[in-house]
Amino acid sequence: MFYEPHDHGLPHNPFKSLVVPRPIGWISTLSTDGVANLAPYSFFNAASERPPIVMFCAGSLPGPRVKDSRTNAEETGEFVFNMASEALTKQMNDTSGDYPPEIDEFDHAGLTKAPCRKIKAPRVGESPIAFECEYLKTVELPNDGEKTNAVVFGTVVGIHIDESIIGEDGLVDTMRFRPLARLGYWQYTVVDNVFTMTPPE
Ligand SMILES: Cc1cc2nc3c(=O)[nH]c(=O)nc-3n(C[C@H](O)[C@H](O)[C@H](O)COP(=O)(O)O)c2cc1C
């Protein structure tokens, strides 16, 4: 089949099931009032290695409301990427509700606020990987109607790795933390196998 966006003729829009699997950026921030915030973003990725830069895309809530993660990143100048591993599946989902800014999703999901070293926002203590990020810029995207839609970029200024996921060979062992990833609809997958392939000479 071929379709132009919004004219797919299927019971559910297939778009997000066609770019898979997507890593989940589990983004923690602090509000200017000091309330911790945590939410998953699967329009997330690394955008650059040198310097390391990551990005997440914040759509809108009902009406023109801006998502707390974006507001906090812009207003405080920092955010954290936390790895959502298979062991944290339920907690990741618990933090995705449309909660008002005064709700602390760490407490709501029973997660530990671990301190960062270079920024004030907390990271998820149970998460095996966390990037401390300094807010870089927001790029506004086209949007439908009055809704907001934007990509938020951050420069990674500190990286936490739980040493238990580093193998004897010094390589981070993906199988020791099994990243959770997003598919389409309400579907997810877990990275549960890895193979190695070297580029041609
Ligand atoms: C796995 C998963 C991935 C999500 N990815 C995104 C995303 O990329 N962009 C987005 O705007 N919302 C995404 N959401 C919805 C947000 O997590 C949700 O709107 C949340 O309430 C935003 O919280 P905040 O306002 O505290 O930032 C996702 C939800 C789930 C469960």
Ligand as a Chemical Component Dictionary entry (heavy atoms), coordinates in Angstrom:
data_LIG
# 
_chem_comp.id                   LIG 
_chem_comp.type                 NON-POLYMER 
_chem_comp.pdbx_formal_charge   0 
_chem_comp.three_letter_code    LIG 
# 
loop_
_chem_comp_atom.comp_id 
_chem_comp_atom.atom_id 
_chem_comp_atom.alt_atom_id 
_chem_comp_atom.type_symbol 
_chem_comp_atom.charge 
_chem_comp_atom.model_Cartn_x 
_chem_comp_atom.model_Cartn_y 
_chem_comp_atom.model_Cartn_z 
_chem_comp_atom.pdbx_ordinal 
LIG C1  C1  C 0 7.021 4.548  26.065 1  
LIG C2  C2  C 0 6.475 5.941  25.918 2  
LIG C3  C3  C 0 7.073 6.809  25.045 3  
LIG C4  C4  C 0 6.595 8.124  24.906 4  
LIG N1  N1  N 0 7.198 8.955  24.010 5  
LIG C5  C5  C 0 6.791 10.242 23.902 6  
LIG C6  C6  C 0 7.438 11.141 22.990 7  
LIG O1  O1  O 0 8.400 10.798 22.306 8  
LIG N2  N2  N 0 6.984 12.417 22.939 9  
LIG C7  C7  C 0 5.948 12.846 23.715 10 
LIG O2  O2  O 0 5.583 14.027 23.635 11 
LIG N3  N3  N 0 5.325 12.014 24.591 12 
LIG C8  C8  C 0 5.723 10.741 24.702 13 
LIG N4  N4  N 0 5.100 9.895  25.577 14 
LIG C9  C9  C 0 4.044 10.424 26.457 15 
LIG C10 C10 C 0 4.669 11.148 27.671 16 
LIG O3  O3  O 0 5.472 10.272 28.433 17 
LIG C11 C11 C 0 3.528 11.708 28.543 18 
LIG O4  O4  O 0 2.808 12.700 27.811 19 
LIG C12 C12 C 0 3.986 12.273 29.867 20 
LIG O5  O5  O 0 2.858 12.617 30.644 21 
LIG C13 C13 C 0 4.826 13.523 29.687 22 
LIG O6  O6  O 0 5.242 13.925 30.967 23 
LIG P1  P1  P 0 5.794 15.351 31.321 24 
LIG O7  O7  O 0 4.703 16.365 30.998 25 
LIG O8  O8  O 0 6.062 15.223 32.794 26 
LIG O9  O9  O 0 7.046 15.575 30.513 27 
LIG C14 C14 C 0 5.510 8.568  25.690 28 
LIG C15 C15 C 0 4.884 7.659  26.580 29 
LIG C16 C16 C 0 5.358 6.361  26.683 30 
LIG C17 C17 C 0 4.691 5.400  27.625 31 
# 
loop_
_chem_comp_bond.comp_id 
_chem_comp_bond.atom_id_1 
_chem_comp_bond.atom_id_2 
_chem_comp_bond.value_order 
_chem_comp_bond.pdbx_ordinal 
LIG C1  C2  SING 1  
LIG C2  C3  SING 2  
LIG C2  C16 DOUB 3  
LIG C3  C4  DOUB 4  
LIG C4  N1  SING 5  
LIG C4  C14 SING 6  
LIG N1  C5  DOUB 7  
LIG C5  C6  SING 8  
LIG C5  C8  SING 9  
LIG C6  O1  DOUB 10 
LIG C6  N2  SING 11 
LIG N2  C7  SING 12 
LIG C7  O2  DOUB 13 
LIG C7  N3  SING 14 
LIG N3  C8  DOUB 15 
LIG C8  N4  SING 16 
LIG N4  C9  SING 17 
LIG N4  C14 SING 18 
LIG C9  C10 SING 19 
LIG C10 O3  SING 20 
LIG C10 C11 SING 21 
LIG C11 O4  SING 22 
LIG C11 C12 SING 23 
LIG C12 O5  SING 24 
LIG C12 C13 SING 25 
LIG C13 O6  SING 26 
LIG O6  P1  SING 27 
LIG P1  O7  DOUB 28 
LIG P1  O8  SING 29 
LIG P1  O9  SING 30 
LIG C14 C15 DOUB 31 
LIG C15 C16 SING 32 
LIG C16 C17 SING 33 
# 
